[in-house]
Amino acid sequence: MDDKVALVTGASRGIGAAIAERLRRDGWHAETAERATGVDLADPHAARIAVERLERVDALVANAGALVRKPALEHTVEDWRQVLDLNLVSVAAQAQAAARRMVEQGDGGAILLMASQLSFFGGMHTVAYTASKGGVAQLTKALSNELAGHGIRVNALAPGFIETDMTADIEDWKRRQIDARIPMGRWGTPEDVAGAASWLLSDDARYVTGAIVPVDGGYLAR
């Protein structure tokens, strides 16, 4: 694996940092978009360049994302643009650039996008985020259809409630409601998500593509 290169975006903390660390332990040469000075992943053109600057790309983990938490009637056009540009349009640009490089290399690859449990239901006060993650789930399926013939697998993870900065502001009463619905009885950790990412990028998942894999302690099943 020492010559295999994986690019992980949004790897400065939380889930992205855990995935990058896990891939390094697995033997990948894990690059992060943050190492490219001045990269604004909300700009699809800059996001594409973050991929193209690498001499080789064998895997992409498009993890960077943004959340605006407010009632739907208070979402502004700027809120929508901020969330959709980073969570969906930029992700599509990264995936396209990575796929082009993989096709040029001629030996396949793996693309892993970051969906959400909100790809499956509506939620509350996260309308732009929910719409973007629904788009990521469909993007995953569409890309998997077109890229399978090139030996490129495209999958997505759908994390549930994970202990990160993005969920730190959830009120105690809401956390108690969530706790009561998670069959495994706890919130997930970034390392839980990283373990699933490790598997989906490995040869053990060589026949898995177009899948949206929940990492949620059973939340969606209840």
MDAnalysis code that builds the backbone (N, CA, C; Angstrom):
import MDAnalysis as mda
import numpy as np

u = mda.Universe.empty(666, n_residues=222, atom_resindex=np.repeat(np.arange(222), 3), trajectory=True)
u.add_TopologyAttr("name", ["N", "CA", "C"] * 222)
u.add_TopologyAttr("resid", np.arange(1, 223))
u.add_TopologyAttr("resname", ["MET", "ASP", "ASP", "LYS", "VAL", "ALA", "LEU", "VAL", "THR", "GLY", "ALA", "SER", "ARG", "GLY", "ILE", "GLY", "ALA", "ALA", "ILE", "ALA", "GLU", "ARG", "LEU", "ARG", "ARG", "ASP", "GLY", "TRP", "HIS", "ALA", "GLU", "THR", "ALA", "GLU", "ARG", "ALA", "THR", "GLY", "VAL", "ASP", "LEU", "ALA", "ASP", "PRO", "HIS", "ALA", "ALA", "ARG", "ILE", "ALA", "VAL", "GLU", "ARG", "LEU", "GLU", "ARG", "VAL", "ASP", "ALA", "LEU", "VAL", "ALA", "ASN", "ALA", "GLY", "ALA", "LEU", "VAL", "ARG", "LYS", "PRO", "ALA", "LEU", "GLU", "HIS", "THR", "VAL", "GLU", "ASP", "TRP", "ARG", "GLN", "VAL", "LEU", "ASP", "LEU", "ASN", "LEU", "VAL", "SER", "VAL", "ALA", "ALA", "GLN", "ALA", "GLN", "ALA", "ALA", "ALA", "ARG", "ARG", "MET", "VAL", "GLU", "GLN", "GLY", "ASP", "GLY", "GLY", "ALA", "ILE", "LEU", "LEU", "MET", "ALA", "SER", "GLN", "LEU", "SER", "PHE", "PHE", "GLY", "GLY", "MET", "HIS", "THR", "VAL", "ALA", "TYR", "THR", "ALA", "SER", "LYS", "GLY", "GLY", "VAL", "ALA", "GLN", "LEU", "THR", "LYS", "ALA", "LEU", "SER", "ASN", "GLU", "LEU", "ALA", "GLY", "HIS", "GLY", "ILE", "ARG", "VAL", "ASN", "ALA", "LEU", "ALA", "PRO", "GLY", "PHE", "ILE", "GLU", "THR", "ASP", "MET", "THR", "ALA", "ASP", "ILE", "GLU", "ASP", "TRP", "LYS", "ARG", "ARG", "GLN", "ILE", "ASP", "ALA", "ARG", "ILE", "PRO", "MET", "GLY", "ARG", "TRP", "GLY", "THR", "PRO", "GLU", "ASP", "VAL", "ALA", "GLY", "ALA", "ALA", "SER", "TRP", "LEU", "LEU", "SER", "ASP", "ASP", "ALA", "ARG", "TYR", "VAL", "THR", "GLY", "ALA", "ILE", "VAL", "PRO", "VAL", "ASP", "GLY", "GLY", "TYR", "LEU", "ALA", "ARG"])
u.atoms.positions = np.array([
    [0.812, -1.212, 0.000],
    [0.000, 0.000, 0.000],
    [0.851, 1.270, 0.000],
    [2.161, 1.157, 0.205],
    [2.984, 2.342, 0.388],
    [2.942, 3.291, -0.802],
    [2.664, 2.773, -2.001],
    [2.627, 3.636, -3.176],
    [1.217, 4.092, -3.516],
    [0.227, 3.760, -2.671],
    [-1.158, 4.149, -2.908],
    [-1.433, 5.479, -2.209],
    [-2.000, 6.425, -2.951],
    [-2.237, 7.768, -2.440],
    [-3.734, 7.999, -2.252],
    [-4.101, 8.440, -1.055],
    [-5.491, 8.802, -0.753],
    [-5.536, 10.277, -0.378],
    [-6.468, 11.016, -0.970],
    [-6.681, 12.413, -0.610],
    [-7.904, 12.495, 0.285],
    [-7.747, 13.114, 1.454],
    [-8.841, 13.279, 2.407],
    [-9.080, 14.772, 2.591],
    [-10.296, 15.233, 2.342],
    [-10.613, 16.643, 2.566],
    [-11.301, 16.804, 3.923],
    [-11.207, 18.023, 4.462],
    [-11.784, 18.275, 5.777],
    [-11.109, 17.468, 6.855],
    [-9.784, 17.348, 6.775],
    [-9.039, 16.451, 7.667],
    [-8.318, 17.178, 8.789],
    [-8.674, 18.427, 9.039],
    [-7.992, 19.161, 10.107],
    [-8.487, 18.755, 11.489],
    [-9.651, 18.114, 11.573],
    [-10.210, 17.716, 12.864],
    [-11.329, 16.710, 12.634],
    [-11.856, 16.183, 13.717],
    [-13.050, 15.352, 13.668],
    [-12.932, 14.118, 12.798],
    [-13.980, 13.841, 12.042],
    [-14.053, 12.633, 11.228],
    [-12.932, 12.589, 10.192],
    [-12.688, 13.696, 9.522],
    [-11.651, 13.721, 8.498],
    [-10.277, 13.403, 9.050],
    [-9.948, 13.975, 10.203],
    [-8.650, 13.699, 10.827],
    [-8.531, 12.233, 11.206],
    [-9.615, 11.657, 11.730],
    [-9.593, 10.244, 12.128],
    [-9.428, 9.340, 10.909],
    [-10.077, 9.693, 9.791],
    [-9.950, 8.886, 8.583],
    [-8.524, 8.952, 8.045],
    [-7.958, 10.152, 7.987],
    [-6.587, 10.286, 7.489],
    [-5.610, 9.478, 8.340],
    [-5.767, 9.539, 9.655],
    [-4.879, 8.786, 10.548],
    [-5.057, 7.284, 10.357],
    [-6.295, 6.822, 10.226],
    [-6.543, 5.395, 10.034],
    [-5.935, 4.908, 8.715],
    [-6.083, 5.694, 7.658],
    [-5.530, 5.279, 6.374],
    [-4.010, 5.205, 6.425],
    [-3.386, 6.119, 7.140],
    [-1.924, 6.041, 7.292],
    [-1.533, 4.764, 8.023],
    [-2.296, 4.406, 9.036],
    [-2.001, 3.155, 9.755],
    [-2.209, 1.945, 8.848],
    [-3.159, 2.058, 7.926],
    [-3.409, 0.964, 6.980],
    [-2.337, 0.865, 5.900],
    [-1.466, 1.866, 5.821],
    [-0.396, 1.828, 4.834],
    [-0.570, 2.753, 3.651],
    [-1.670, 3.520, 3.632],
    [-1.868, 4.498, 2.566],
    [-0.921, 5.685, 2.769],
    [-0.579, 6.335, 1.672],
    [0.032, 7.658, 1.751],
    [-1.136, 8.643, 1.725],
    [-1.552, 9.108, 2.898],
    [-2.760, 9.935, 3.008],
    [-2.401, 11.409, 2.945],
    [-2.843, 12.057, 1.870],
    [-2.681, 13.493, 1.706],
    [-3.962, 14.182, 2.177],
    [-3.825, 15.435, 2.625],
    [-4.998, 16.206, 3.028],
    [-5.049, 17.500, 2.235],
    [-6.259, 17.938, 1.937],
    [-6.418, 19.178, 1.176],
    [-5.843, 20.356, 1.943],
    [-5.833, 20.260, 3.277],
    [-5.352, 21.363, 4.098],
    [-3.865, 21.644, 3.887],
    [-3.140, 20.681, 3.342],
    [-1.724, 20.890, 3.081],
    [-1.481, 21.804, 1.891],
    [-2.511, 22.017, 1.094],
    [-2.407, 22.933, -0.045],
    [-2.793, 24.331, 0.435],
    [-1.819, 25.181, 0.595],
    [-2.041, 26.507, 1.168],
    [-3.097, 27.276, 0.378],
    [-4.066, 27.829, 1.110],
    [-5.057, 28.690, 0.491],
    [-6.194, 27.985, -0.213],
    [-6.298, 26.663, -0.097],
    [-7.382, 25.943, -0.772],
    [-8.714, 26.249, -0.098],
    [-9.659, 26.750, -0.855],
    [-11.014, 27.003, -0.373],
    [-11.917, 25.939, -0.988],
    [-12.236, 24.920, -0.216],
    [-12.994, 23.801, -0.750],
    [-14.423, 24.172, -1.108],
    [-14.896, 25.333, -0.647],
    [-16.226, 25.783, -1.048],
    [-16.229, 26.290, -2.488],
    [-15.056, 26.534, -3.039],
    [-14.913, 26.939, -4.441],
    [-14.655, 25.687, -5.266],
    [-15.596, 25.267, -6.093],
    [-15.422, 24.020, -6.847],
    [-14.147, 23.986, -7.688],
    [-13.749, 25.140, -8.216],
    [-12.527, 25.167, -9.026],
    [-11.297, 24.894, -8.162],
    [-11.248, 25.510, -6.977],
    [-10.133, 25.269, -6.064],
    [-10.142, 23.831, -5.566],
    [-11.335, 23.303, -5.335],
    [-11.446, 21.918, -4.880],
    [-10.918, 20.953, -5.920],
    [-11.207, 21.235, -7.192],
    [-10.696, 20.399, -8.270],
    [-9.170, 20.463, -8.325],
    [-8.625, 21.665, -8.151],
    [-7.176, 21.840, -8.195],
    [-6.507, 21.096, -7.046],
    [-7.171, 21.027, -5.886],
    [-6.612, 20.297, -4.749],
    [-6.383, 18.832, -5.088],
    [-7.216, 18.299, -5.971],
    [-7.038, 16.918, -6.438],
    [-5.969, 16.853, -7.520],
    [-6.056, 17.773, -8.469],
    [-5.167, 17.722, -9.629],
    [-3.709, 17.978, -9.282],
    [-3.437, 18.647, -8.166],
    [-2.040, 18.945, -7.797],
    [-1.260, 17.694, -7.430],
    [-1.967, 16.608, -7.106],
    [-1.289, 15.372, -6.725],
    [-0.817, 14.623, -7.967],
    [0.363, 14.039, -7.876],
    [0.892, 13.272, -8.997],
    [0.109, 11.982, -9.213],
    [-0.480, 11.465, -8.139],
    [-1.235, 10.218, -8.225],
    [-2.403, 10.279, -7.244],
    [-3.536, 9.695, -7.637],
    [-4.697, 9.587, -6.746],
    [-5.293, 8.194, -6.908],
    [-5.259, 7.420, -5.834],
    [-5.865, 6.088, -5.849],
    [-7.177, 6.052, -5.077],
    [-7.356, 7.019, -4.186],
    [-8.596, 7.088, -3.412],
    [-8.872, 8.536, -3.050],
    [-10.138, 8.871, -3.011],
    [-10.589, 10.188, -2.565],
    [-11.597, 9.994, -1.450],
    [-11.425, 10.744, -0.360],
    [-12.435, 10.814, 0.693],
    [-12.880, 12.269, 0.768],
    [-14.054, 12.563, 0.221],
    [-14.573, 13.936, 0.177],
    [-15.396, 14.174, 1.436],
    [-14.721, 14.595, 2.488],
    [-15.332, 14.679, 3.806],
    [-15.725, 16.097, 4.215],
    [-15.090, 17.122, 3.667],
    [-15.346, 18.488, 4.120],
    [-16.816, 18.852, 3.954],
    [-17.377, 19.526, 4.947],
    [-18.781, 19.903, 4.877],
    [-19.124, 21.021, 5.835],
    [-20.290, 21.615, 5.636],
    [-20.763, 22.709, 6.474],
    [-22.217, 22.473, 6.841],
    [-22.603, 22.992, 8.007],
    [-23.976, 22.859, 8.499],
    [-24.463, 24.217, 8.970],
    [-25.641, 24.617, 8.517],
    [-26.334, 25.791, 9.051],
    [-27.544, 25.277, 9.811],
    [-27.600, 25.591, 11.109],
    [-28.684, 25.092, 11.950],
    [-29.623, 26.261, 12.309],
    [-30.734, 26.343, 11.586],
    [-31.751, 27.359, 11.865],
    [-33.045, 26.927, 11.179],
    [-34.191, 27.473, 11.565],
    [-35.451, 27.087, 10.922],
    [-35.411, 27.323, 9.416],
    [-36.149, 26.511, 8.675],
    [-36.167, 26.613, 7.219],
    [-36.588, 28.005, 6.753],
    [-37.527, 28.632, 7.458],
    [-38.015, 29.943, 7.048],
    [-36.989, 31.043, 7.285],
    [-35.920, 30.730, 8.001],
    [-34.877, 31.724, 8.254],
    [-33.631, 31.500, 7.408],
    [-33.590, 30.418, 6.635],
    [-32.443, 30.185, 5.755],
    [-32.378, 31.267, 4.677],
    [-31.219, 31.860, 4.518],
    [-31.019, 32.868, 3.491],
    [-30.436, 32.231, 2.229],
    [-30.441, 32.983, 1.147],
    [-29.805, 32.505, -0.077],
    [-28.328, 32.231, 0.180],
    [-27.702, 33.092, 0.985],
    [-26.285, 32.890, 1.312],
    [-26.077, 31.602, 2.085],
    [-27.003, 31.255, 2.999],
    [-26.916, 29.979, 3.725],
    [-26.956, 28.811, 2.749],
    [-27.910, 28.871, 1.816],
    [-28.044, 27.791, 0.831],
    [-26.786, 27.644, -0.007],
    [-26.255, 28.767, -0.456],
    [-25.060, 28.711, -1.302],
    [-23.864, 28.180, -0.531],
    [-23.706, 28.635, 0.701],
    [-22.586, 28.168, 1.512],
    [-22.602, 26.657, 1.676],
    [-23.775, 26.121, 2.017],
    [-23.886, 24.694, 2.295],
    [-23.816, 23.869, 1.015],
    [-24.575, 24.249, -0.003],
    [-24.600, 23.452, -1.234],
    [-23.270, 23.508, -1.983],
    [-22.630, 24.676, -1.995],
    [-21.347, 24.780, -2.693],
    [-20.308, 23.845, -2.082],
    [-20.235, 23.807, -0.755],
    [-19.229, 22.971, -0.103],
    [-19.642, 21.512, -0.045],
    [-20.893, 21.254, 0.310],
    [-21.328, 19.877, 0.563],
    [-21.663, 19.083, -0.695],
    [-21.988, 19.768, -1.777],
    [-22.431, 19.036, -2.970],
    [-21.664, 19.422, -4.235],
    [-21.669, 20.694, -4.601],
    [-21.028, 21.100, -5.857],
    [-19.527, 20.844, -5.799],
    [-18.900, 21.226, -4.707],
    [-17.464, 20.993, -4.549],
    [-17.133, 19.504, -4.495],
    [-17.981, 18.737, -3.841],
    [-17.783, 17.282, -3.770],
    [-17.843, 16.675, -5.163],
    [-18.792, 17.130, -5.974],
    [-18.884, 16.629, -7.346],
    [-17.634, 16.982, -8.141],
    [-17.110, 18.198, -7.931],
    [-15.900, 18.611, -8.644],
    [-14.695, 17.777, -8.222],
    [-14.586, 17.509, -6.918],
    [-13.485, 16.671, -6.437],
    [-13.575, 15.258, -7.007],
    [-14.775, 14.706, -6.983],
    [-14.963, 13.342, -7.481],
    [-14.652, 13.264, -8.970],
    [-15.074, 14.262, -9.726],
    [-14.796, 14.273, -11.163],
    [-13.292, 14.326, -11.430],
    [-12.592, 15.210, -10.716],
    [-11.144, 15.337, -10.908],
    [-10.421, 14.051, -10.523],
    [-10.841, 13.447, -9.402],
    [-10.211, 12.195, -8.971],
    [-10.471, 11.081, -9.977],
    [-11.700, 11.000, -10.460],
    [-12.043, 9.951, -11.427],
    [-11.256, 10.118, -12.722],
    [-11.111, 11.347, -13.178],
    [-10.321, 11.581, -14.390],
    [-8.884, 11.102, -14.215],
    [-8.294, 11.405, -13.039],
    [-6.929, 10.973, -12.779],
    [-6.852, 9.447, -12.723],
    [-7.821, 8.817, -12.085],
    [-7.825, 7.354, -11.993],
    [-7.951, 6.703, -13.364],
    [-8.784, 7.293, -14.239],
    [-8.929, 6.767, -15.598],
    [-7.601, 6.882, -16.339],
    [-6.922, 8.006, -16.190],
    [-5.617, 8.195, -16.822],
    [-4.609, 7.167, -16.329],
    [-4.651, 6.893, -15.024],
    [-3.697, 5.944, -14.443],
    [-3.963, 4.520, -14.923],
    [-5.248, 4.224, -15.159],
    [-5.609, 2.962, -15.778],
    [-5.723, 1.769, -14.868],
    [-5.669, 1.972, -13.546],
    [-5.776, 0.819, -12.647],
    [-6.842, 1.005, -11.581],
    [-7.901, 1.738, -11.915],
    [-9.052, 1.858, -11.022],
    [-8.797, 2.736, -9.818],
    [-9.675, 2.602, -8.837],
    [-9.559, 3.405, -7.625],
    [-10.849, 3.363, -6.833],
    [-10.889, 4.160, -5.774],
    [-12.070, 4.196, -4.912],
    [-12.362, 5.636, -4.514],
    [-13.620, 6.006, -4.597],
    [-14.078, 7.332, -4.187],
    [-15.096, 7.140, -3.067],
    [-14.881, 7.842, -1.973],
    [-15.765, 7.741, -0.812],
    [-16.297, 9.128, -0.483],
    [-17.607, 9.289, -0.604],
    [-18.254, 10.553, -0.295],
    [-18.869, 10.488, 1.107],
    [-19.176, 11.662, 1.662],
    [-19.738, 11.700, 3.011],
    [-21.188, 12.152, 2.941],
    [-22.081, 11.184, 3.032],
    [-23.513, 11.473, 3.116],
    [-23.851, 11.712, 4.599],
    [-25.011, 11.305, 5.021],
    [-25.453, 11.544, 6.401],
    [-26.712, 10.726, 6.642],
    [-27.037, 10.519, 7.906],
    [-28.336, 9.916, 8.185],
    [-29.453, 10.816, 7.650],
    [-29.164, 12.120, 7.498],
    [-30.152, 13.028, 6.934],
    [-30.275, 12.883, 5.424],
    [-29.527, 11.960, 4.830],
    [-29.798, 11.568, 3.442],
    [-31.067, 10.733, 3.358],
    [-31.543, 10.222, 4.509],
    [-32.670, 9.292, 4.548],
    [-33.940, 9.888, 5.147],
    [-33.802, 10.939, 5.978],
    [-35.004, 11.572, 6.528],
    [-34.776, 13.071, 6.636],
    [-35.845, 13.813, 6.947],
    [-35.805, 15.263, 6.804],
    [-35.129, 16.052, 7.895],
    [-35.237, 15.569, 9.145],
    [-34.642, 16.320, 10.243],
    [-35.383, 17.615, 10.526],
    [-34.773, 18.429, 11.390],
    [-35.349, 19.718, 11.772],
    [-34.249, 20.772, 11.797],
    [-34.560, 21.931, 11.251],
    [-33.678, 23.099, 11.311],
    [-32.358, 22.890, 10.569],
    [-32.347, 21.977, 9.608],
    [-31.130, 21.717, 8.828],
    [-31.481, 21.536, 7.351],
    [-32.377, 22.358, 6.836],
    [-32.954, 22.093, 5.522],
    [-31.902, 22.106, 4.409],
    [-30.971, 23.057, 4.428],
    [-29.952, 23.110, 3.374],
    [-28.995, 21.928, 3.491],
    [-28.612, 21.619, 4.713],
    [-27.713, 20.487, 4.947],
    [-28.373, 19.179, 4.499],
    [-29.644, 19.009, 4.879],
    [-30.372, 17.801, 4.512],
    [-30.481, 17.669, 2.996],
    [-30.801, 18.759, 2.322],
    [-30.892, 18.731, 0.859],
    [-29.542, 18.375, 0.238],
    [-28.478, 18.935, 0.792],
    [-27.149, 18.659, 0.231],
    [-26.764, 17.201, 0.415],
    [-27.089, 16.623, 1.558],
    [-26.698, 15.242, 1.819],
    [-27.581, 14.250, 1.058],
    [-28.828, 14.627, 0.798],
    [-29.629, 13.823, -0.108],
    [-29.011, 13.818, -1.500],
    [-28.492, 14.983, -1.911],
    [-27.809, 15.072, -3.188],
    [-26.555, 14.224, -3.237],
    [-25.804, 14.189, -2.130],
    [-24.581, 13.365, -2.081],
    [-24.926, 11.887, -2.268],
    [-26.006, 11.440, -1.645],
    [-26.403, 10.038, -1.782],
    [-26.720, 9.709, -3.239],
    [-27.443, 10.573, -3.916],
    [-27.781, 10.332, -5.319],
    [-26.565, 10.488, -6.233],
    [-25.692, 11.427, -5.902],
    [-24.444, 11.580, -6.649],
    [-23.622, 10.298, -6.576],
    [-23.581, 9.697, -5.403],
    [-22.848, 8.449, -5.213],
    [-23.355, 7.372, -6.164],
    [-24.667, 7.215, -6.221],
    [-25.257, 6.182, -7.075],
    [-25.001, 6.472, -8.550],
    [-25.179, 7.739, -8.945],
    [-24.999, 8.097, -10.348],
    [-23.555, 7.889, -10.791],
    [-22.602, 8.328, -9.974],
    [-21.191, 8.153, -10.330],
    [-20.801, 6.681, -10.361],
    [-21.346, 5.906, -9.433],
    [-20.987, 4.481, -9.396],
    [-21.395, 3.795, -10.692],
    [-22.522, 4.184, -11.262],
    [-22.973, 3.592, -12.524],
    [-22.017, 3.901, -13.667],
    [-21.544, 5.143, -13.722],
    [-20.716, 5.560, -14.847],
    [-19.261, 5.148, -14.717],
    [-18.785, 4.962, -13.495],
    [-17.356, 4.731, -13.291],
    [-16.993, 3.268, -13.071],
    [-17.979, 2.412, -12.856],
    [-17.677, 0.999, -12.589],
    [-16.898, 0.368, -13.739],
    [-17.200, 0.775, -14.965],
    [-16.510, 0.214, -16.116],
    [-15.035, 0.560, -16.168],
    [-14.634, 1.576, -15.409],
    [-13.224, 1.957, -15.327],
    [-12.538, 1.345, -14.101],
    [-13.258, 0.476, -13.394],
    [-12.688, -0.119, -12.196],
    [-12.660, 0.818, -11.007],
    [-13.501, 1.847, -11.044],
    [-13.559, 2.829, -9.956],
    [-14.836, 2.609, -9.149],
    [-14.672, 2.363, -7.886],
    [-15.821, 2.170, -6.991],
    [-16.177, 3.491, -6.326],
    [-17.470, 3.759, -6.187],
    [-17.949, 4.984, -5.546],
    [-18.967, 4.612, -4.488],
    [-18.666, 4.936, -3.255],
    [-19.562, 4.659, -2.136],
    [-19.666, 5.888, -1.241],
    [-20.575, 5.831, -0.298],
    [-20.712, 6.924, 0.669],
    [-20.957, 6.352, 2.052],
    [-20.469, 7.059, 3.046],
    [-20.812, 6.771, 4.433],
    [-21.916, 7.724, 4.867],
    [-22.783, 7.253, 5.747],
    [-23.866, 8.071, 6.281],
    [-23.772, 8.057, 7.806],
    [-22.903, 8.899, 8.361],
    [-22.767, 8.917, 9.820],
    [-24.059, 9.350, 10.507],
    [-24.284, 8.759, 11.669],
    [-25.387, 9.197, 12.518],
    [-24.897, 10.281, 13.455],
    [-25.252, 10.167, 14.716],
    [-24.822, 11.163, 15.697],
    [-23.417, 10.809, 16.178],
    [-22.455, 11.628, 15.765],
    [-21.046, 11.414, 16.052],
    [-20.559, 12.566, 16.931],
    [-19.732, 12.272, 17.897],
    [-19.205, 13.292, 18.800],
    [-18.150, 14.129, 18.079],
    [-18.587, 15.252, 17.510],
    [-17.682, 16.170, 16.815],
    [-18.098, 17.600, 17.155],
    [-17.327, 18.566, 16.644],
    [-17.675, 19.971, 16.856],
    [-19.046, 20.296, 16.266],
    [-19.431, 19.614, 15.187],
    [-20.693, 19.902, 14.509],
    [-21.900, 19.560, 15.382],
    [-21.735, 18.623, 16.309],
    [-22.857, 18.218, 17.169],
    [-22.707, 18.724, 18.600],
    [-21.668, 19.501, 18.864],
    [-21.387, 19.925, 20.242],
    [-22.449, 20.863, 20.807],
    [-23.198, 21.567, 19.935],
    [-24.155, 22.561, 20.419],
    [-25.565, 22.002, 20.586],
    [-25.737, 20.696, 20.419],
    [-27.068, 20.108, 20.606],
    [-27.447, 20.146, 22.085],
    [-28.642, 20.621, 22.377],
    [-29.073, 20.809, 23.765],
    [-29.239, 19.470, 24.488],
    [-29.122, 19.526, 25.814],
    [-29.148, 18.306, 26.633],
    [-30.443, 17.525, 26.456],
    [-31.587, 18.221, 26.408],
    [-32.863, 17.516, 26.281],
    [-32.941, 16.762, 24.956],
    [-32.364, 17.370, 23.899],
    [-32.359, 16.713, 22.605],
    [-31.414, 15.522, 22.608],
    [-30.281, 15.658, 23.274],
    [-29.335, 14.539, 23.360],
    [-29.982, 13.348, 24.063],
    [-30.782, 13.613, 25.079],
    [-31.443, 12.511, 25.787],
    [-32.432, 11.798, 24.869],
    [-33.147, 12.546, 24.035],
    [-34.050, 11.922, 23.061],
    [-33.277, 11.047, 22.079],
    [-32.163, 11.558, 21.626],
    [-31.335, 10.812, 20.668],
    [-30.786, 9.546, 21.319],
    [-30.260, 9.677, 22.520],
    [-29.704, 8.528, 23.238],
    [-30.723, 7.399, 23.339],
    [-31.985, 7.764, 23.585],
    [-33.031, 6.762, 23.777],
    [-33.343, 5.997, 22.496],
    [-32.968, 6.567, 21.331],
    [-33.304, 5.927, 20.062],
    [-32.137, 5.107, 19.488],
    [-30.943, 5.272, 20.003],
    [-29.784, 4.567, 19.451],
    [-29.685, 3.185, 20.086],
    [-29.943, 2.106, 19.344],
    [-29.929, 0.769, 19.940],
    [-28.610, 0.412, 20.624],
    [-27.484, 0.892, 20.107],
    [-26.201, 0.563, 20.709],
    [-25.899, 1.391, 21.953],
    [-26.757, 2.364, 22.256],
    [-26.689, 3.058, 23.531],
    [-25.621, 4.121, 23.668],
    [-25.015, 4.535, 22.584],
    [-24.003, 5.587, 22.673],
    [-23.896, 6.319, 21.341],
    [-23.345, 7.514, 21.392],
    [-23.020, 8.244, 20.177],
    [-21.761, 7.640, 19.570],
    [-21.586, 7.832, 18.276],
    [-20.394, 7.333, 17.623],
    [-19.201, 8.249, 17.828],
    [-18.033, 7.744, 17.495],
    [-16.808, 8.522, 17.541],
    [-16.258, 8.667, 16.120],
    [-15.415, 9.644, 15.876],
    [-14.780, 9.743, 14.560],
    [-14.059, 8.464, 14.166],
    [-13.515, 7.759, 15.141],
    [-12.812, 6.507, 14.860],
    [-13.762, 5.424, 14.354],
    [-15.017, 5.456, 14.812],
    [-16.013, 4.513, 14.296],
    [-16.228, 4.727, 12.804],
    [-16.309, 5.977, 12.396],
    [-16.497, 6.296, 10.982],
    [-15.240, 5.932, 10.190],
    [-14.090, 6.196, 10.784],
    [-12.823, 5.892, 10.113],
    [-12.686, 4.399, 9.842],
    [-13.166, 3.560, 10.757],
    [-13.100, 2.117, 10.543],
    [-13.917, 1.684, 9.344],
    [-15.103, 2.273, 9.198],
    [-15.939, 1.949, 8.037],
    [-15.299, 2.456, 6.750],
    [-14.697, 3.642, 6.810],
    [-14.012, 4.178, 5.632],
    [-12.855, 3.279, 5.219],
    [-12.111, 2.813, 6.203],
    [-10.979, 1.918, 5.933],
    [-11.423, 0.694, 5.160],
    [-12.539, 0.106, 5.571],
    [-13.041, -1.096, 4.895],
    [-13.490, -0.790, 3.474],
    [-14.265, 0.297, 3.296],
    [-14.795, 0.605, 1.976],
    [-13.696, 0.947, 0.965],
    [-12.579, 1.447, 1.438],
    [-11.475, 1.770, 0.538],
    [-10.542, 0.590, 0.308],
    [-10.722, -0.471, 1.067],
    [-9.820, -1.611, 0.974],
    [-10.275, -2.604, -0.095],
    [-9.388, -3.533, -0.427],
    [-9.733, -4.583, -1.386],
    [-10.781, -5.542, -0.834],
    [-10.989, -5.546, 0.480],
    [-12.041, -6.387, 1.058],
    [-13.427, -5.958, 0.580],
    [-13.544, -4.703, 0.133],
    [-14.826, -4.183, -0.371],
    [-14.787, -4.031, -1.885],
    [-13.988, -4.859, -2.552],
    [-13.762, -4.697, -3.999],
    [-15.020, -4.919, -4.839],
    [-16.070, -5.547, -4.279],
    [-17.307, -5.764, -5.027],
    [-18.438, -4.885, -4.493],
    [-18.075, -3.830, -3.772],
    [-19.072, -2.917, -3.207],
    [-18.962, -1.573, -3.914],
    [-20.027, -1.166, -4.576],
    [-20.078, 0.164, -5.183],
    [-21.525, 0.634, -5.227],
    [-21.708, 1.944, -5.183],
    [-23.057, 2.516, -5.188],
    [-23.782, 2.384, -3.864],
    [-23.059, 2.078, -2.799],
    [-23.679, 1.842, -1.484],
    [-23.617, 3.093, -0.615],
    [-24.673, 3.315, 0.133],
    [-24.713, 4.371, 1.152],
    [-24.741, 3.636, 2.497],
    [-23.645, 3.638, 3.212],
    [-23.488, 2.788, 4.392],
    [-23.695, 3.602, 5.676],
    [-24.761, 3.342, 6.433],
    [-24.955, 4.042, 7.702],
    [-23.908, 3.626, 8.739],
    [-23.444, 4.599, 9.483],
    [-22.572, 4.346, 10.646],
    [-23.251, 5.091, 11.793],
    [-24.267, 4.439, 12.379],
    [-25.187, 5.173, 13.251],
    [-25.623, 4.404, 14.495],
    [-24.971, 3.296, 14.797],
    [-25.349, 2.540, 15.999],
    [-26.744, 1.946, 15.934],
    [-27.323, 1.871, 14.730],
    [-28.661, 1.307, 14.566],
    [-29.783, 2.316, 14.574],
    [-29.431, 3.619, 14.578],
    [-30.452, 4.675, 14.690],
    [-31.504, 4.573, 13.592],
    [-31.090, 4.362, 12.353],
    [-32.044, 4.314, 11.244],
    [-32.925, 3.057, 11.285],
    [-32.443, 2.030, 11.927],
    [-33.191, 0.779, 11.969],
    [-34.319, 0.794, 13.006],
    [-34.272, 1.742, 13.911],
    [-35.281, 1.741, 14.990],
    [-36.549, 2.448, 14.530],
])
